[in-house]
């Protein structure tokens, strides 16, 4: 069995922590675009190939959670922003203990889709990995 590296554990733990929220959770390995909203995409510092995560520094990691909500649902964007931030701040790893050091988020308007406008909420959480 291949060992689970802290970066992979962080992504999988973050995905598990967001279950129960009414949104689609996508990881970097999800190759197809999905137009179901609300959705959140989880990734680490612009790394898209999870097979390469074993080569990055494992003591501090930054998780990017990009939330997308339909533009007519500002209340949903606020509620999901708070729920996701709360869950990620208190994240418990499956194999490693993570401690959230810093976090930030803000609501932006995203006009990248041709037929609809979305709220884009980038949520960043810096973690210390303790061994």
C-alpha positions in Angstrom: 0.0 0.0 0.0 1.4 3.4 -1.0 1.8 5.8 1.9 -0.5 8.8 2.1 1.4 12.1 2.0 0.2 15.1 4.1 -0.8 17.0 0.9 -3.0 14.1 -0.3 -4.4 13.7 3.2 -5.3 17.4 3.4 -7.2 17.2 0.1 -9.1 14.1 1.1 -9.8 15.3 4.6 -11.1 18.7 3.2 -13.3 16.8 0.8 -14.7 14.7 3.6 -15.2 17.7 5.9 -17.5 19.4 3.3 -19.9 16.4 3.0 -23.3 17.3 4.2 -23.2 20.8 2.7 -25.5 21.2 -0.3 -22.8 21.6 -2.9 -20.6 19.7 -5.4 -17.0 19.2 -4.2 -14.4 18.8 -6.9 -10.7 17.8 -6.6 -7.8 18.5 -9.0 -8.1 15.0 -10.4 -11.7 15.7 -11.6 -11.1 16.2 -15.3 -14.5 17.3 -16.5 -16.0 20.7 -16.1 -19.3 20.7 -14.2 -21.9 23.4 -14.5 -23.8 22.4 -11.4 -23.8 25.1 -8.8 -23.1 25.7 -6.0 -19.7 23.9 -6.2 -16.3 24.2 -4.6 -13.0 23.2 -6.1 -10.2 22.1 -3.7 -6.6 22.4 -4.7 -3.1 23.1 -3.3 -1.0 26.0 -4.5 -1.8 25.5 -8.2 -0.7 21.9 -8.1 -3.0 19.8 -10.4 -1.1 16.5 -10.5 -1.7 14.7 -7.2 1.0 12.2 -8.0 3.6 15.0 -7.6 2.4 16.0 -4.1 4.9 13.7 -2.4 7.7 16.0 -3.7 6.4 19.3 -2.2 7.2 20.6 1.3 5.0 18.8 3.8 5.3 21.0 6.9 3.1 23.9 5.7 0.4 23.7 3.1 -2.1 26.1 1.6 -5.5 24.9 0.6 -7.5 26.8 -2.0 -11.2 26.3 -1.9 -12.9 28.1 -4.8 -16.6 28.4 -4.2 -19.0 29.2 -7.1 -22.6 30.1 -6.5 -25.3 31.5 -8.9 -25.2 35.3 -8.9 -28.9 35.6 -7.7 -28.0 33.7 -4.5 -26.0 36.2 -2.4 -27.4 34.8 0.8 -26.3 31.2 -0.2 -22.8 32.5 -1.1 -22.5 34.1 2.4 -23.8 31.0 4.2 -21.6 28.6 2.3 -18.6 30.8 2.7 -19.0 30.8 6.4 -19.8 27.0 6.6 -16.8 26.1 4.4 -14.5 28.4 6.3 -15.6 27.0 9.7 -15.2 23.4 8.6 -11.7 24.0 7.0 -10.5 26.0 10.1 -11.3 23.0 12.3 -10.2 20.3 9.8 -9.0 17.0 11.3 -6.7 15.0 9.0 -7.3 11.3 8.5 -3.6 10.5 8.9 -1.9 13.7 9.9 -2.8 16.5 12.4 -3.4 19.8 10.7 -3.6 23.2 12.4 -5.1 26.1 10.6 -2.8 29.1 10.9 -4.4 31.8 8.7 -7.4 32.0 6.5 -9.0 34.5 4.2 -12.0 34.8 1.8 -14.0 37.3 0.0 -16.9 37.4 -2.5 -16.2 38.4 -6.1 -18.4 38.6 -9.2 -17.3 36.1 -11.9 -18.4 36.8 -15.5 -16.4 34.0 -17.1 -19.4 31.9 -18.2 -21.1 33.1 -21.3 -24.7 32.5 -20.2 -24.6 33.3 -16.4 -22.9 35.4 -13.8 -21.6 33.7 -10.6 -20.3 34.7 -7.2 -16.7 33.4 -6.9 -15.5 33.0 -3.3 -11.8 32.1 -3.1 -11.1 30.7 0.4 -7.5 30.2 1.4 -6.4 28.3 4.5 -2.7 27.9 5.6 -2.0 24.8 7.6 0.8 23.6 9.7 1.4 19.9 9.5 2.4 18.4 12.8 4.1 15.0 13.0 
